[in-house]
Amino acid sequence: MPPYRLQTLLEMRERAKEEAEQAFSAAVKALEKEKVELRRLEQDLERRKAERKEKVRAYLNEVMAKGTGINGMNMMNRFDQRLKDEEAQVALDIERQKEAVTVAERLVEQRRREMAEAAKELKAIEKHKENWQKQVKYERQQREDLNQEEIGNALFLARQRK
């Protein structure tokens, strides 16, 4: 069988498909990493809220035990405000992380489309090669049939002459 003249293109498409699959896999891993980070931040925020209530209660009990007046209450309010500010910072981090997750999801979808396109292009060239092989086989069979017919005719004519 003669060499397939588009073999180089077929190999290029195979490599492109493999690269697209690897890029898709990497994007999925990156998305999962971003989601894990988001969950960690959300859990951190919940933990901080619970701890803030506990710390404020403990600080209040300490202030009441010492018997410090307005000054102690102001310090407690500042302490509470500082904890709330930290929670607000974590909430901002969560929003940024949600954006990162959204970007990663878009990238996964883009990579999925690229992988599907590469698979489609590879399938098209494989189908072309399959059709080409059928055509080559058909042409070879036609030549063989013609040769057999010529041999048969030659033998027939040789017998007729005798």
N, C-alpha and C positions, 0 to 999 in steps of 0.2 A: 504494500500500500504506500502511495506517495506520502511524503510528510505533509502534515496539516499546515497550510501557509499562514494561518492565524494563531499558531501555537504560542507565539510570544505574547499576543494580546490575551489569550486565555490565561497564561501564567500571570500576567499583570493583573487581570481581574481577580484571580484567585488570591493573590497577595493583597489586593485592595480589600477584598472581603475579609480576610484574616485580620488586617489592620483595623477595619471598621468594627469587627467583633471585639478586638482588644480594647479599642477606644470606648466602646459601649460598656464593656466590663469595668474599665477604670472609672467611667462616669457613674455607674451604679455603686461602686465602692465609695466614691467620693460623696455621693448622695447619702448613703448610709452613715458615713462618718459625720456629715453635717446634721443628720437627724439625731444621732447619738448625742452630739454636742448640744443640740436644742433641748433634748430631754434632760440632760445634765443641768443645763441652766434653769429650766423650769423647776426641777427638783430642788436646786439650790435656792431659788426664790421662795418656794414653799417652806423649806427648812428655815430660811432667814426670817420669814414672817412668824413662824411658830416660836423661834428662838427670841425674836424681839419681844413678843408678849411675855415670855418667861423672864427675860432679862429685865424688862421694865417692872414687872411685878417684884422681882428680887431686889431691884434697886429701890423701889418704893418701900419695901419692907425695911431695907437697910436705912433709908432716910428717916422713916418713922421711928425706928429703934433708936437712932442717934438723937432724934428730936430737933433736927435742924429745920428751920422754918422756910421762908420764902426762897432763900438762897438754894437750899436743897431741892426745892421743887423746880426752880429754874434750871438747875443742873440736870435734874431728871428729864425735864422737857427737852433740853439740848441733847441729852443722851438719846432720847426717843427719836428726836428729829434726825440725828446723825444716822441711826439705824434705818429710818425711813428713807433717807437719801441713798444709803447703800442699796436698799431694795429697789429704789427707782433706777439706780445705775444698772442693776442686774436686769430690770425690766427692759431698759434700753438695749442691753446686750441681747436679750431674748428677741427683741424686734429685729435687730441686725442679723441675728442668726436665722430668723424666719425668712428674711430676704435672701440669705445665703442658701437656705434650703430651696427656696423658689428658683433661684438661679441654677442650682444643681439639678432640679427637676427639669427645667427647660433644656439644660445640656443633655440630660439623659434622653429626652424626647428627640432632640436633634440627632444624637448619636444613633438612636433606634431607627430614625428615618434614613440616616446615612448607611446603616448596616443593611436595611431592607433594600435600598437602592443598589448597593454593591452586590447583594445576593441576586437581585433581579438582572443586573448586567451580566453577572457570571452565568446565570441560568440561560440567558439569551445566547451567549457565545457557546455554551455547552450544547444547546439545541442546534445551533448552526453547525457545530462540529459533527453532531449526530446525523443531521441531514446530509452533510457533505460525505460522511462515511457511507451512508446508504446510497448516495449517488455514485460514488466511486465503485462500490460493490456492484451496483446495477450495471454500470458501464463495463466493468470487468466481465460480468456474467454475459452481457450482450456480445462482447468480443469473443468470449469462449464459445458461445452458441454459434456465432458466425463462423469461427474457425472449425467447429465440429461439422457445421453444415457444408463448408467448403471441402473438408476431408471426405465427408459422405458423398458429395457430388463427384469428387475426383475418383473415389473408389467405384462409384456407379458407372461413371464414364469409362473407367479402365475395364470394367467387366463387360460393358457394352461393346467395346472394341474387340474383345477377344472372340 
